[in-house]
Amino acid sequence: MKSDVQALFEPKIDDILSDPVFLAVLKRDNLTVDDILQMIETYHQNKPAKPN
């Protein structure tokens, strides 16, 4: 569970994916925003279920 502080200061994924520094690192590493979005989607498809 996120604390109020985390919810307040945690950036949204769209903000991260449009950040100029993040984009420069992607370019340096020969990656694209689409590569990152695909990785996130793959994670969501393969992550283990939450224990009850």
PyMOL Python script that loads the backbone (N, CA, C, O; Angstrom):
from pymol import cmd

cmd.read_pdbstr("""\
ATOM      1  N   MET A   1       0.841  -1.176   0.000  1.00  0.00           N
ATOM      2  CA  MET A   1       0.000   0.000   0.000  1.00  0.00           C
ATOM      3  C   MET A   1       0.887   1.240   0.000  1.00  0.00           C
ATOM      4  O   MET A   1       1.873   1.300   0.735  1.00  0.00           O
ATOM      5  N   LYS A   2       0.546   2.214  -0.809  1.00  0.00           N
ATOM      6  CA  LYS A   2       1.316   3.442  -0.888  1.00  0.00           C
ATOM      7  C   LYS A   2       0.922   4.395   0.226  1.00  0.00           C
ATOM      8  O   LYS A   2      -0.243   4.503   0.607  1.00  0.00           O
ATOM      9  N   SER A   3       1.923   5.071   0.727  1.00  0.00           N
ATOM     10  CA  SER A   3       1.628   6.105   1.711  1.00  0.00           C
ATOM     11  C   SER A   3       1.153   7.351   0.979  1.00  0.00           C
ATOM     12  O   SER A   3       1.296   7.458  -0.239  1.00  0.00           O
ATOM     13  N   ASP A   4       0.590   8.288   1.725  1.00  0.00           N
ATOM     14  CA  ASP A   4       0.147   9.551   1.129  1.00  0.00           C
ATOM     15  C   ASP A   4       1.314  10.293   0.492  1.00  0.00           C
ATOM     16  O   ASP A   4       1.150  10.951  -0.535  1.00  0.00           O
ATOM     17  N   VAL A   5       2.488  10.187   1.098  1.00  0.00           N
ATOM     18  CA  VAL A   5       3.666  10.867   0.563  1.00  0.00           C
ATOM     19  C   VAL A   5       4.060  10.258  -0.777  1.00  0.00           C
ATOM     20  O   VAL A   5       4.361  10.991  -1.719  1.00  0.00           O
ATOM     21  N   GLN A   6       4.063   8.931  -0.881  1.00  0.00           N
ATOM     22  CA  GLN A   6       4.397   8.285  -2.149  1.00  0.00           C
ATOM     23  C   GLN A   6       3.408   8.679  -3.231  1.00  0.00           C
ATOM     24  O   GLN A   6       3.814   9.004  -4.347  1.00  0.00           O
ATOM     25  N   ALA A   7       2.143   8.658  -2.928  1.00  0.00           N
ATOM     26  CA  ALA A   7       1.121   9.000  -3.909  1.00  0.00           C
ATOM     27  C   ALA A   7       1.272  10.442  -4.365  1.00  0.00           C
ATOM     28  O   ALA A   7       0.989  10.765  -5.518  1.00  0.00           O
ATOM     29  N   LEU A   8       1.710  11.297  -3.476  1.00  0.00           N
ATOM     30  CA  LEU A   8       1.860  12.706  -3.789  1.00  0.00           C
ATOM     31  C   LEU A   8       3.068  12.963  -4.672  1.00  0.00           C
ATOM     32  O   LEU A   8       3.006  13.815  -5.559  1.00  0.00           O
ATOM     33  N   PHE A   9       4.176  12.243  -4.452  1.00  0.00           N
ATOM     34  CA  PHE A   9       5.429  12.539  -5.133  1.00  0.00           C
ATOM     35  C   PHE A   9       5.843  11.527  -6.190  1.00  0.00           C
ATOM     36  O   PHE A   9       6.827  11.760  -6.892  1.00  0.00           O
ATOM     37  N   GLU A  10       5.151  10.442  -6.329  1.00  0.00           N
ATOM     38  CA  GLU A  10       5.523   9.454  -7.338  1.00  0.00           C
ATOM     39  C   GLU A  10       5.064   9.944  -8.706  1.00  0.00           C
ATOM     40  O   GLU A  10       3.880  10.220  -8.896  1.00  0.00           O
ATOM     41  N   PRO A  11       5.984  10.054  -9.660  1.00  0.00           N
ATOM     42  CA  PRO A  11       5.588  10.574 -10.981  1.00  0.00           C
ATOM     43  C   PRO A  11       4.722   9.571 -11.741  1.00  0.00           C
ATOM     44  O   PRO A  11       4.832   8.361 -11.543  1.00  0.00           O
ATOM     45  N   LYS A  12       3.884  10.082 -12.588  1.00  0.00           N
ATOM     46  CA  LYS A  12       3.068   9.239 -13.461  1.00  0.00           C
ATOM     47  C   LYS A  12       3.950   8.721 -14.598  1.00  0.00           C
ATOM     48  O   LYS A  12       4.912   9.379 -14.993  1.00  0.00           O
ATOM     49  N   ILE A  13       3.621   7.554 -15.113  1.00  0.00           N
ATOM     50  CA  ILE A  13       4.441   6.949 -16.170  1.00  0.00           C
ATOM     51  C   ILE A  13       4.537   7.867 -17.386  1.00  0.00           C
ATOM     52  O   ILE A  13       5.589   7.943 -18.020  1.00  0.00           O
ATOM     53  N   ASP A  14       3.456   8.561 -17.716  1.00  0.00           N
ATOM     54  CA  ASP A  14       3.490   9.485 -18.858  1.00  0.00           C
ATOM     55  C   ASP A  14       4.500  10.605 -18.638  1.00  0.00           C
ATOM     56  O   ASP A  14       5.166  11.043 -19.576  1.00  0.00           O
ATOM     57  N   ASP A  15       4.609  11.065 -17.392  1.00  0.00           N
ATOM     58  CA  ASP A  15       5.591  12.104 -17.077  1.00  0.00           C
ATOM     59  C   ASP A  15       7.011  11.576 -17.239  1.00  0.00           C
ATOM     60  O   ASP A  15       7.884  12.272 -17.758  1.00  0.00           O
ATOM     61  N   ILE A  16       7.234  10.351 -16.796  1.00  0.00           N
ATOM     62  CA  ILE A  16       8.568   9.755 -16.926  1.00  0.00           C
ATOM     63  C   ILE A  16       8.916   9.559 -18.400  1.00  0.00           C
ATOM     64  O   ILE A  16      10.022   9.886 -18.831  1.00  0.00           O
ATOM     65  N   LEU A  17       7.969   9.025 -19.166  1.00  0.00           N
ATOM     66  CA  LEU A  17       8.226   8.704 -20.569  1.00  0.00           C
ATOM     67  C   LEU A  17       8.388   9.939 -21.446  1.00  0.00           C
ATOM     68  O   LEU A  17       8.833   9.823 -22.588  1.00  0.00           O
ATOM     69  N   SER A  18       8.040  11.106 -20.943  1.00  0.00           N
ATOM     70  CA  SER A  18       8.222  12.338 -21.713  1.00  0.00           C
ATOM     71  C   SER A  18       9.330  13.219 -21.140  1.00  0.00           C
ATOM     72  O   SER A  18       9.568  14.323 -21.629  1.00  0.00           O
ATOM     73  N   ASP A  19       9.999  12.731 -20.109  1.00  0.00           N
ATOM     74  CA  ASP A  19      11.074  13.504 -19.485  1.00  0.00           C
ATOM     75  C   ASP A  19      12.287  13.554 -20.411  1.00  0.00           C
ATOM     76  O   ASP A  19      12.732  12.511 -20.890  1.00  0.00           O
ATOM     77  N   PRO A  20      12.830  14.748 -20.672  1.00  0.00           N
ATOM     78  CA  PRO A  20      13.962  14.860 -21.597  1.00  0.00           C
ATOM     79  C   PRO A  20      15.199  14.063 -21.174  1.00  0.00           C
ATOM     80  O   PRO A  20      15.894  13.515 -22.030  1.00  0.00           O
ATOM     81  N   VAL A  21      15.481  13.989 -19.894  1.00  0.00           N
ATOM     82  CA  VAL A  21      16.640  13.222 -19.434  1.00  0.00           C
ATOM     83  C   VAL A  21      16.407  11.735 -19.665  1.00  0.00           C
ATOM     84  O   VAL A  21      17.303  11.030 -20.129  1.00  0.00           O
ATOM     85  N   PHE A  22      15.208  11.256 -19.345  1.00  0.00           N
ATOM     86  CA  PHE A  22      14.868   9.851 -19.576  1.00  0.00           C
ATOM     87  C   PHE A  22      14.961   9.527 -21.070  1.00  0.00           C
ATOM     88  O   PHE A  22      15.490   8.482 -21.451  1.00  0.00           O
ATOM     89  N   LEU A  23      14.451  10.416 -21.903  1.00  0.00           N
ATOM     90  CA  LEU A  23      14.499  10.196 -23.353  1.00  0.00           C
ATOM     91  C   LEU A  23      15.940  10.176 -23.864  1.00  0.00           C
ATOM     92  O   LEU A  23      16.265   9.410 -24.771  1.00  0.00           O
ATOM     93  N   ALA A  24      16.798  11.007 -23.289  1.00  0.00           N
ATOM     94  CA  ALA A  24      18.209  11.009 -23.683  1.00  0.00           C
ATOM     95  C   ALA A  24      18.880   9.691 -23.315  1.00  0.00           C
ATOM     96  O   ALA A  24      19.684   9.167 -24.086  1.00  0.00           O
ATOM     97  N   VAL A  25      18.554   9.153 -22.142  1.00  0.00           N
ATOM     98  CA  VAL A  25      19.112   7.861 -21.724  1.00  0.00           C
ATOM     99  C   VAL A  25      18.616   6.752 -22.654  1.00  0.00           C
ATOM    100  O   VAL A  25      19.390   5.878 -23.046  1.00  0.00           O
ATOM    101  N   LEU A  26      17.329   6.787 -23.007  1.00  0.00           N
ATOM    102  CA  LEU A  26      16.805   5.794 -23.949  1.00  0.00           C
ATOM    103  C   LEU A  26      17.565   5.854 -25.272  1.00  0.00           C
ATOM    104  O   LEU A  26      17.979   4.826 -25.808  1.00  0.00           O
ATOM    105  N   LYS A  27      17.742   7.065 -25.788  1.00  0.00           N
ATOM    106  CA  LYS A  27      18.441   7.232 -27.065  1.00  0.00           C
ATOM    107  C   LYS A  27      19.868   6.697 -26.966  1.00  0.00           C
ATOM    108  O   LYS A  27      20.340   6.005 -27.868  1.00  0.00           O
ATOM    109  N   ARG A  28      20.550   7.020 -25.868  1.00  0.00           N
ATOM    110  CA  ARG A  28      21.919   6.531 -25.666  1.00  0.00           C
ATOM    111  C   ARG A  28      21.974   5.015 -25.694  1.00  0.00           C
ATOM    112  O   ARG A  28      22.927   4.424 -26.202  1.00  0.00           O
ATOM    113  N   ASP A  29      20.929   4.386 -25.137  1.00  0.00           N
ATOM    114  CA  ASP A  29      20.883   2.931 -25.027  1.00  0.00           C
ATOM    115  C   ASP A  29      20.190   2.259 -26.213  1.00  0.00           C
ATOM    116  O   ASP A  29      19.909   1.061 -26.178  1.00  0.00           O
ATOM    117  N   ASN A  30      19.919   3.031 -27.253  1.00  0.00           N
ATOM    118  CA  ASN A  30      19.244   2.506 -28.450  1.00  0.00           C
ATOM    119  C   ASN A  30      17.886   1.901 -28.125  1.00  0.00           C
ATOM    120  O   ASN A  30      17.523   0.861 -28.674  1.00  0.00           O
ATOM    121  N   LEU A  31      17.134   2.543 -27.235  1.00  0.00           N
ATOM    122  CA  LEU A  31      15.794   2.103 -26.871  1.00  0.00           C
ATOM    123  C   LEU A  31      14.807   3.192 -27.247  1.00  0.00           C
ATOM    124  O   LEU A  31      15.179   4.343 -27.478  1.00  0.00           O
ATOM    125  N   THR A  32      13.538   2.802 -27.304  1.00  0.00           N
ATOM    126  CA  THR A  32      12.464   3.756 -27.583  1.00  0.00           C
ATOM    127  C   THR A  32      11.422   3.687 -26.475  1.00  0.00           C
ATOM    128  O   THR A  32      11.419   2.765 -25.660  1.00  0.00           O
ATOM    129  N   VAL A  33      10.551   4.664 -26.463  1.00  0.00           N
ATOM    130  CA  VAL A  33       9.438   4.648 -25.511  1.00  0.00           C
ATOM    131  C   VAL A  33       8.597   3.397 -25.753  1.00  0.00           C
ATOM    132  O   VAL A  33       8.112   2.785 -24.801  1.00  0.00           O
ATOM    133  N   ASP A  34       8.421   3.016 -27.009  1.00  0.00           N
ATOM    134  CA  ASP A  34       7.662   1.800 -27.316  1.00  0.00           C
ATOM    135  C   ASP A  34       8.323   0.555 -26.708  1.00  0.00           C
ATOM    136  O   ASP A  34       7.626  -0.354 -26.256  1.00  0.00           O
ATOM    137  N   ASP A  35       9.639   0.509 -26.695  1.00  0.00           N
ATOM    138  CA  ASP A  35      10.340  -0.614 -26.051  1.00  0.00           C
ATOM    139  C   ASP A  35       9.976  -0.683 -24.571  1.00  0.00           C
ATOM    140  O   ASP A  35       9.717  -1.762 -24.039  1.00  0.00           O
ATOM    141  N   ILE A  36       9.958   0.457 -23.918  1.00  0.00           N
ATOM    142  CA  ILE A  36       9.644   0.505 -22.488  1.00  0.00           C
ATOM    143  C   ILE A  36       8.185   0.112 -22.255  1.00  0.00           C
ATOM    144  O   ILE A  36       7.886  -0.646 -21.333  1.00  0.00           O
ATOM    145  N   LEU A  37       7.290   0.619 -23.079  1.00  0.00           N
ATOM    146  CA  LEU A  37       5.871   0.262 -22.935  1.00  0.00           C
ATOM    147  C   LEU A  37       5.652  -1.234 -23.143  1.00  0.00           C
ATOM    148  O   LEU A  37       4.838  -1.846 -22.451  1.00  0.00           O
ATOM    149  N   GLN A  38       6.374  -1.821 -24.091  1.00  0.00           N
ATOM    150  CA  GLN A  38       6.276  -3.265 -24.326  1.00  0.00           C
ATOM    151  C   GLN A  38       6.796  -4.042 -23.124  1.00  0.00           C
ATOM    152  O   GLN A  38       6.212  -5.054 -22.738  1.00  0.00           O
ATOM    153  N   MET A  39       7.885  -3.575 -22.534  1.00  0.00           N
ATOM    154  CA  MET A  39       8.440  -4.231 -21.353  1.00  0.00           C
ATOM    155  C   MET A  39       7.434  -4.169 -20.192  1.00  0.00           C
ATOM    156  O   MET A  39       7.260  -5.151 -19.470  1.00  0.00           O
ATOM    157  N   ILE A  40       6.783  -3.033 -20.019  1.00  0.00           N
ATOM    158  CA  ILE A  40       5.783  -2.896 -18.958  1.00  0.00           C
ATOM    159  C   ILE A  40       4.621  -3.847 -19.212  1.00  0.00           C
ATOM    160  O   ILE A  40       4.144  -4.506 -18.288  1.00  0.00           O
ATOM    161  N   GLU A  41       4.168  -3.921 -20.443  1.00  0.00           N
ATOM    162  CA  GLU A  41       3.060  -4.814 -20.792  1.00  0.00           C
ATOM    163  C   GLU A  41       3.448  -6.275 -20.547  1.00  0.00           C
ATOM    164  O   GLU A  41       2.652  -7.046 -20.011  1.00  0.00           O
ATOM    165  N   THR A  42       4.653  -6.651 -20.934  1.00  0.00           N
ATOM    166  CA  THR A  42       5.133  -8.015 -20.713  1.00  0.00           C
ATOM    167  C   THR A  42       5.183  -8.328 -19.223  1.00  0.00           C
ATOM    168  O   THR A  42       4.806  -9.421 -18.800  1.00  0.00           O
ATOM    169  N   TYR A  43       5.647  -7.372 -18.434  1.00  0.00           N
ATOM    170  CA  TYR A  43       5.673  -7.566 -16.983  1.00  0.00           C
ATOM    171  C   TYR A  43       4.265  -7.814 -16.449  1.00  0.00           C
ATOM    172  O   TYR A  43       4.048  -8.744 -15.673  1.00  0.00           O
ATOM    173  N   HIS A  44       3.314  -6.985 -16.863  1.00  0.00           N
ATOM    174  CA  HIS A  44       1.942  -7.135 -16.374  1.00  0.00           C
ATOM    175  C   HIS A  44       1.354  -8.493 -16.762  1.00  0.00           C
ATOM    176  O   HIS A  44       0.589  -9.079 -15.996  1.00  0.00           O
ATOM    177  N   GLN A  45       1.707  -8.989 -17.936  1.00  0.00           N
ATOM    178  CA  GLN A  45       1.196 -10.287 -18.370  1.00  0.00           C
ATOM    179  C   GLN A  45       1.827 -11.447 -17.607  1.00  0.00           C
ATOM    180  O   GLN A  45       1.201 -12.494 -17.443  1.00  0.00           O
ATOM    181  N   ASN A  46       3.070 -11.266 -17.135  1.00  0.00           N
ATOM    182  CA  ASN A  46       3.814 -12.376 -16.541  1.00  0.00           C
ATOM    183  C   ASN A  46       4.003 -12.294 -15.039  1.00  0.00           C
ATOM    184  O   ASN A  46       4.538 -13.227 -14.438  1.00  0.00           O
ATOM    185  N   LYS A  47       3.581 -11.209 -14.418  1.00  0.00           N
ATOM    186  CA  LYS A  47       3.825 -11.071 -12.979  1.00  0.00           C
ATOM    187  C   LYS A  47       2.980 -12.091 -12.210  1.00  0.00           C
ATOM    188  O   LYS A  47       1.860 -12.417 -12.604  1.00  0.00           O
ATOM    189  N   PRO A  48       3.534 -12.578 -11.122  1.00  0.00           N
ATOM    190  CA  PRO A  48       2.783 -13.549 -10.316  1.00  0.00           C
ATOM    191  C   PRO A  48       1.556 -12.891  -9.664  1.00  0.00           C
ATOM    192  O   PRO A  48       1.543 -11.690  -9.393  1.00  0.00           O
ATOM    193  N   ALA A  49       0.563 -13.690  -9.431  1.00  0.00           N
ATOM    194  CA  ALA A  49      -0.647 -13.175  -8.776  1.00  0.00           C
ATOM    195  C   ALA A  49      -0.318 -12.761  -7.355  1.00  0.00           C
ATOM    196  O   ALA A  49       0.567 -13.334  -6.719  1.00  0.00           O
ATOM    197  N   LYS A  50      -1.035 -11.765  -6.861  1.00  0.00           N
ATOM    198  CA  LYS A  50      -0.855 -11.326  -5.477  1.00  0.00           C
ATOM    199  C   LYS A  50      -1.383 -12.392  -4.537  1.00  0.00           C
ATOM    200  O   LYS A  50      -2.459 -12.945  -4.764  1.00  0.00           O
ATOM    201  N   PRO A  51      -0.631 -12.687  -3.479  1.00  0.00           N
ATOM    202  CA  PRO A  51      -1.145 -13.653  -2.497  1.00  0.00           C
ATOM    203  C   PRO A  51      -2.347 -13.079  -1.746  1.00  0.00           C
ATOM    204  O   PRO A  51      -2.420 -11.873  -1.511  1.00  0.00           O
ATOM    205  N   ASN A  52      -3.262 -13.925  -1.383  1.00  0.00           N
ATOM    206  CA  ASN A  52      -4.463 -13.443  -0.661  1.00  0.00           C
ATOM    207  C   ASN A  52      -4.203 -13.286   0.788  1.00  0.00           C
ATOM    208  O   ASN A  52      -5.098 -12.893   1.537  1.00  0.00           O
TER     209      ASN A  52
END
""", "prot")
cmd.dss("prot")
cmd.show_as("cartoon", "prot")
cmd.util.cbc("prot")
cmd.orient("prot")
